Amino acid sequence: MKTLRIDYCDFWNYLDKNDNYLTRLLRRRYDVRICDQPDFVICANYGYHHRLYTCPRIYFTGEPSSAPDFRRYDYALTWRYIDDPRHFRLPFYPFYFDGELLVKSPGEPESLLAEKTKFCAFVVGNRRATRRIEFFQKLNRLKPVDSAGRYLNNIGRSIGGTPEDKLAFLRPYKFNIAFENQSLPGYTTEKIAEAMRARCVPVYWGNPRIAEDFNPASFLNYHEFPNEEALLERMLELDQNDELYLEMLRQPFFHGNQVSEAYRGDKLLDFFEKIFSTKITPVGSRRSWFQVGRWIPVKKNRAFDPLT
C-alpha cells in the first residue's frame, strides 16, 4: 500500500484522528499515517489552524455553514450539491456508525412490532429548534410524546449524552421526531439515521431531497404531506393500526436494501485518489493568510514527526 501522510485540523475536540469514518475509509487503499507534517490536511470549520498548512487543504463540514471557499481550500467534502470537480457531496450521518446496521434482516419487522410498546420519542437540546418544538407540542396535545432531551424534558430523568444512550432510549418507540435544524437541499445529519438504527419510523423534516438518500416508504417525510395536520393524522392512524405500521417496518431503509454509497465510500475513495494523484499548486502556498498583529507563523517541529 502507498503511504499517505495526513492530518486533521479545526475539527471538534473529540475527533479521533486515527479512528473515524474518513481514516477508516482511506485505510482501505492506503497506509495512512497521521502526522504533523502531512502531505494533505483535512480541515473542518471550527478554527483557523488550516492557515498554517501549505500542503493541499481538503475542507469538510457537516454543518449548515457557508459554501466552501476555494480561495482557502483546494478541495471540499460537504453535504451540498455543487457542480464542481473540486467538490464531493458527503452527508454527515456516515460518521456515526456503519451502514450495515441499517440493513434489516429477514423476519425482523415482525419481531420489532412486539417490541414497539411506546408511541413517539423526542430529544431536543435547545429552544432554538423552533419547528421541531412546535411539531412536538402539536402532537403532544393529540397523544403524549416522551421528551428526553435537555430542553422540554417530560420523563423526569436524563438519558445520558452518548449515541448509545440515545439508541437505548429510542428502541421501544414506534416513532421518533427527527427534524433537522434547517431545511436545505442535501443537508442530512445523523438524526434520521439514529432513528433508523433504533428501528423507529423517523418523522423527518429537513433535506427536501432526502428520498435520494433513503427509501421514502420507510419513513414519514414532512415535505410529502399537504400540511402538518395530514402528517399528524397519519401518525395516529399508523399507531392504531398494526398492519399499516408493520408495512412501514417491512420497508428497507436503503434503496434496494443495499447499503448506500454514502456509507460504502467507493466513489469518495476515487475522489481522494484523484486528489492524491493530481499535482497542483496548493492555495496555502500561493499567498499568505497571516495578518500582522493577529496571526503568528508557526513552524512545526519535525522531531515529533513519526515518519522523519
C-alpha positions in Angstrom: 0.0 0.0 0.0 1.1 3.5 -0.7 1.9 5.6 2.4 -0.4 8.5 2.9 0.6 11.3 5.3 -2.4 13.3 6.5 -3.5 15.4 9.4 -6.8 16.9 10.6 -7.3 20.4 11.9 -10.1 22.7 13.1 -12.4 19.7 14.0 -14.5 19.2 17.1 -12.4 18.3 20.2 -13.5 14.7 20.4 -12.4 13.7 16.9 -10.2 10.6 17.0 -7.8 11.2 14.1 -6.8 7.5 14.0 -10.4 6.2 14.1 -13.1 8.0 12.3 -15.1 7.5 9.1 -12.5 9.2 6.8 -9.4 7.5 8.3 -11.0 4.0 8.2 -12.1 4.6 4.6 -8.7 5.7 3.5 -7.0 2.7 5.1 -8.8 0.5 2.6 -6.4 1.8 -0.1 -3.5 3.5 1.8 -1.1 3.0 4.6 -2.4 6.1 6.5 0.0 7.9 8.8 -1.4 10.7 11.0 1.4 13.3 11.4 2.1 16.9 11.9 4.0 17.4 8.7 1.3 15.9 6.3 1.2 15.8 2.6 -2.6 16.6 2.8 -4.7 18.1 5.6 -8.4 17.7 6.1 -9.9 20.8 7.7 -13.3 21.4 9.4 -14.6 24.9 10.2 -14.1 25.2 14.0 -10.9 27.2 13.8 -8.2 28.8 11.7 -5.3 26.4 12.0 -5.7 25.4 8.4 -3.9 28.7 7.6 -0.7 27.2 8.9 -0.6 24.4 6.2 0.9 24.9 2.8 0.0 21.4 1.6 -3.3 20.8 -0.2 -6.2 21.5 2.1 -9.4 19.4 2.0 -12.4 21.2 3.6 -15.0 19.2 5.4 -18.3 20.3 7.1 -21.5 18.6 8.1 -23.0 21.8 9.4 -25.2 24.3 7.5 -22.4 26.7 7.1 -21.5 28.7 4.0 -20.4 27.1 0.8 -16.7 26.1 0.6 -14.3 28.9 -0.2 -11.9 27.7 -2.8 -9.6 30.7 -2.1 -8.8 29.0 1.2 -9.2 25.3 0.3 -8.2 23.1 -2.6 -11.0 20.6 -2.3 -14.2 20.2 -0.3 -16.4 17.5 1.2 -19.8 18.9 2.1 -23.4 17.9 2.2 -24.2 20.4 -0.6 -25.0 19.6 -4.2 -22.2 21.6 -6.0 -21.3 21.0 -9.6 -17.5 21.5 -9.3 -14.8 18.9 -9.8 -13.1 20.0 -6.6 -16.2 19.1 -4.5 -17.7 15.8 -3.3 -21.1 15.5 -1.6 -20.7 13.8 1.8 -23.6 13.9 4.2 -22.8 13.8 7.9 -24.5 10.6 9.0 -21.8 8.0 8.0 -19.6 9.4 10.7 -21.9 7.9 13.4 -22.0 4.2 12.6 -21.6 1.6 9.9 -24.3 1.5 7.3 -24.7 -2.3 7.7 -26.5 -1.6 11.0 -29.4 -0.1 9.0 -30.0 -3.2 6.8 -33.0 -5.1 8.0 -32.8 -8.9 8.3 -35.5 -11.3 7.2 -38.2 -11.6 9.8 -37.0 -8.6 11.7 -40.1 -6.4 11.2 -42.4 -8.9 12.7 -40.4 -9.3 15.9 -39.9 -5.5 16.0 -43.7 -4.9 16.2 -43.9 -6.7 19.5 -41.1 -4.5 20.9 -42.7 -1.2 19.9 -44.7 -0.6 23.1 -44.5 3.2 23.2 -45.8 5.8 20.9 -43.3 8.6 20.0 -39.9 9.9 21.3 -38.5 13.3 21.1 -35.0 14.5 22.0 -34.1 18.2 21.7 -31.3 20.1 23.5 -32.0 23.7 22.7 -35.0 26.0 22.3 -33.8 27.5 19.0 -35.1 24.4 17.1 -38.5 26.1 16.8 -40.0 23.9 14.0 -39.4 20.6 15.8 -40.6 22.1 19.1 -43.8 23.4 17.6 -44.4 20.0 15.9 -43.8 18.2 19.2 -46.2 20.5 21.0 -49.0 19.9 18.5 -48.5 16.1 18.5 -48.2 16.0 22.3 -51.7 17.6 22.6 -53.1 14.8 20.5 -51.2 12.0 22.2 -48.5 12.2 24.8 -44.9 12.2 23.4 -41.9 11.3 25.6 -39.4 14.1 25.5 -36.0 13.2 26.9 -33.6 16.0 25.9 -32.2 18.8 28.0 -35.0 21.1 26.8 -38.7 20.2 27.3 -37.8 17.0 29.2 -41.0 15.4 30.5 -39.8 12.0 31.5 -38.1 13.2 34.7 -34.6 11.9 34.0 -31.6 12.3 31.8 -30.9 9.6 29.2 -27.2 10.3 29.0 -25.2 12.0 26.3 -23.8 9.3 24.1 -25.2 7.9 20.8 -25.7 4.6 22.5 -27.7 6.2 25.3 -30.0 7.8 22.8 -30.3 4.5 20.9 -31.4 2.6 24.0 -34.0 5.3 24.8 -35.4 5.2 21.3 -35.8 1.4 20.8 -39.2 0.9 22.4 -40.9 3.7 20.4 -42.8 3.4 17.1 -41.8 6.9 16.0 -39.1 9.4 16.5 -39.4 13.1 15.6 -36.2 13.5 13.6 -36.2 17.2 12.5 -33.0 18.9 11.2 -32.1 22.4 12.4 -32.6 23.7 8.9 -34.2 22.6 5.6 -31.6 22.8 2.9 -31.1 20.6 -0.2 -28.6 17.9 0.7 -28.3 18.8 4.4 -28.8 15.4 6.2 -27.3 14.8 9.6 -27.4 11.8 12.0 -30.9 12.4 13.2 -32.8 10.3 10.7 -30.1 7.6 10.7 -30.2 7.3 14.5 -34.0 6.8 14.4 -33.5 4.1 11.8 -30.8 2.3 13.8 -33.3 2.2 16.7 -35.8 0.8 14.2 -38.2 3.7 14.9 -40.2 5.1 12.0 -38.5 8.5 11.6 -40.8 11.6 11.3 -38.4 13.7 9.2 -38.2 17.4 8.2 -35.1 18.9 6.7 -33.4 17.9 3.4 -36.1 18.2 0.7 -34.1 15.7 -1.3 -33.9 13.1 1.5 -35.6 10.5 -0.7 -32.3 10.3 -2.7 -30.5 9.2 0.5 -33.1 6.8 1.9 -36.1 4.8 0.8 -39.1 7.3 1.3 -41.5 4.4 2.0 -39.6 3.6 5.2 -40.2 7.0 7.0 -42.7 9.8 7.2 -41.4 12.8 5.2 -42.9 16.1 6.3 -42.2 17.5 2.8 -44.5 14.9 1.2 -47.7 15.9 3.2 -50.0 18.7 2.1 -50.0 20.2 5.6 -48.9 19.4 9.1 -52.3 18.2 10.2 -52.2 15.5 7.5 -48.9 14.2 8.8 -50.2 14.2 12.4 -53.3 12.2 11.3 -51.1 9.7 9.5 -49.0 9.1 12.6 -52.1 8.5 14.7 -53.5 6.1 12.1 -50.3 4.1 11.9 -50.2 3.9 15.7 -53.7 2.5 15.9 -53.3 0.0 13.0 -50.6 -2.7 13.5 -50.9 -3.9 9.9 -50.3 -0.5 8.4 -47.4 0.1 10.8 -45.9 -3.3 10.0 -46.0 -2.4 6.3 -43.7 0.5 7.1 -41.4 -1.7 9.2 -41.1 -4.1 6.3 -39.7 -1.3 4.1 -35.9 -1.3 3.8 -34.2 2.0 4.8 -31.9 1.8 1.8 -33.0 1.7 -1.8 -32.9 -1.9 -2.8 -32.0 -2.8 0.8 -28.3 -2.2 -0.3 -26.0 0.0 1.8 -25.9 3.4 0.2 -22.8 4.9 -1.4 -22.5 7.5 1.4 -21.7 4.6 3.7 -19.8 2.4 1.2 -17.5 5.2 0.2 -16.2 3.8 -3.1 -16.8 7.0 -5.0 -15.4 9.1 -2.2 -12.2 6.9 -2.3 -12.0 7.6 -6.0 -12.3 11.3 -5.3 -9.5 11.1 -2.8 -7.4 9.1 -5.2 -7.8 11.9 -7.8 -6.7 14.4 -5.1 -3.7 12.5 -4.1 -2.5 11.8 -7.7 -3.1 15.3 -9.1 -0.2 17.8 -9.0 -1.4 21.3 -8.0 0.0 24.4 -6.5 -1.9 24.4 -3.2 -3.8 27.6 -2.2 -1.8 27.7 1.0 1.5 28.1 -0.8 0.2 30.8 -3.2 -0.3 33.6 -0.7 -0.1 34.3 3.0 -3.3 34.4 5.1 -1.4 35.7 8.1 -2.4 39.1 9.3 0.1 41.2 11.2 -1.0 41.5 14.8 -3.4 38.6 14.6 -1.5 35.6 13.2 2.0 34.5 14.1 3.5 32.0 11.7 4.2 28.7 13.4 6.9 26.3 12.4 6.1 22.6 13.1 8.9 20.6 14.8 9.8 17.7 12.7 11.4 16.0 15.7 7.9 15.0 16.7 7.0 13.6 13.3 6.9 9.8 13.5 7.8 9.5 9.8 11.0 11.5 9.8 
